[in-house]
Amino acid sequence: MSTKKTPLRKCVVTNEMMPKKELARIVRTPDGEVIYDPTSKKSGRGAYLTASRDVIEQAKKKDILSRHLKTKVSSEVYDMLMAEIDKENK
């Protein structure tokens, strides 16, 4: 019997292929709202980030999510994302 494949996704900042569970998914919903999606099941355009403060700060500095989600991403979204990542890593 074969083992199940681990789904891989690419981080939009580091361009590294990593297991989906190690990444944070940010979604632009059909309404145009940008939210953090811990379940990876919400519909909309998604982007994956490595779940670390350094990568999120780098994405904020270069405004990478705005490019990938094709909408303006406010700094509050990045701050909320950092808070969520800190909460999950405890």
C-alpha positions as CSV (number, residue, x, y, z in Angstrom):
1,M,0.0,0.0,0.0
2,S,1.4,3.4,-0.9
3,T,1.8,6.3,1.5
4,K,-0.2,9.4,1.1
5,K,1.6,12.3,-0.6
6,T,2.2,15.5,1.4
7,P,0.7,18.5,-0.4
8,L,3.4,21.1,-1.1
9,R,2.9,24.8,-1.6
10,K,5.3,27.6,-2.5
11,C,5.9,30.5,-0.1
12,V,5.4,33.8,-2.0
13,V,8.3,35.4,-0.1
14,T,11.0,32.8,0.0
15,N,9.9,30.8,-3.1
16,E,10.5,27.6,-1.1
17,M,8.3,24.5,-1.6
18,M,7.1,23.4,1.8
19,P,4.4,21.1,3.3
20,K,1.1,22.9,3.3
21,K,0.7,22.6,7.1
22,E,3.9,24.6,7.7
23,L,2.6,27.6,5.8
24,A,0.0,30.3,6.6
25,R,-2.7,30.9,3.9
26,I,-3.9,34.5,3.3
27,V,-7.1,34.8,1.2
28,R,-8.8,37.6,-0.8
29,T,-12.4,36.6,-0.5
30,P,-14.8,37.2,-3.4
31,D,-16.0,40.2,-1.5
32,G,-12.5,41.7,-1.7
33,E,-11.7,41.2,2.0
34,V,-8.2,40.0,2.9
35,I,-8.2,37.4,5.8
36,Y,-6.0,34.7,7.4
37,D,-7.3,31.2,6.6
38,P,-6.0,28.7,9.2
39,T,-8.2,25.9,7.7
40,S,-7.1,26.5,4.0
41,K,-10.7,25.9,3.0
42,K,-12.1,29.4,2.4
43,S,-12.8,30.3,-1.2
44,G,-11.0,33.0,-3.0
45,R,-7.5,33.9,-4.2
46,G,-4.9,32.5,-1.8
47,A,-1.2,33.1,-1.1
48,Y,1.0,31.1,1.2
49,L,3.6,32.5,3.6
50,T,6.1,30.6,5.8
51,A,4.8,30.8,9.3
52,S,7.6,32.9,10.8
53,R,7.8,36.6,11.9
54,D,10.9,37.2,9.7
55,V,9.1,36.2,6.5
56,I,5.9,38.2,7.4
57,E,8.0,41.3,8.2
58,Q,9.8,40.8,4.8
59,A,6.4,40.5,3.0
60,K,5.1,43.6,4.8
61,K,8.2,45.6,3.9
62,K,8.0,44.7,0.2
63,D,4.2,44.6,0.1
64,I,4.3,41.1,-1.5
65,L,0.7,40.1,-0.6
66,S,-0.7,43.1,-2.5
67,R,0.9,41.8,-5.6
68,H,-0.1,38.2,-5.2
69,L,-3.7,38.9,-4.1
70,K,-4.1,41.7,-6.6
71,T,-5.6,44.1,-4.1
72,K,-4.3,46.6,-1.5
73,V,-3.3,44.8,1.7
74,S,-3.2,47.1,4.8
75,S,-0.6,46.9,7.5
76,E,-3.3,45.8,9.9
77,V,-3.6,42.5,8.0
78,Y,0.2,41.8,8.5
79,D,-0.1,42.7,12.2
80,M,-3.0,40.4,12.7
81,L,-1.2,37.7,10.8
82,M,1.8,38.1,13.1
83,A,-0.4,37.9,16.2
84,E,-2.0,34.7,14.8
85,I,1.3,33.1,14.1
86,D,2.6,33.9,17.6
87,K,-0.5,32.4,19.1
88,E,-0.2,29.2,17.1
89,N,3.6,28.8,17.9
90,K,3.0,28.9,21.7
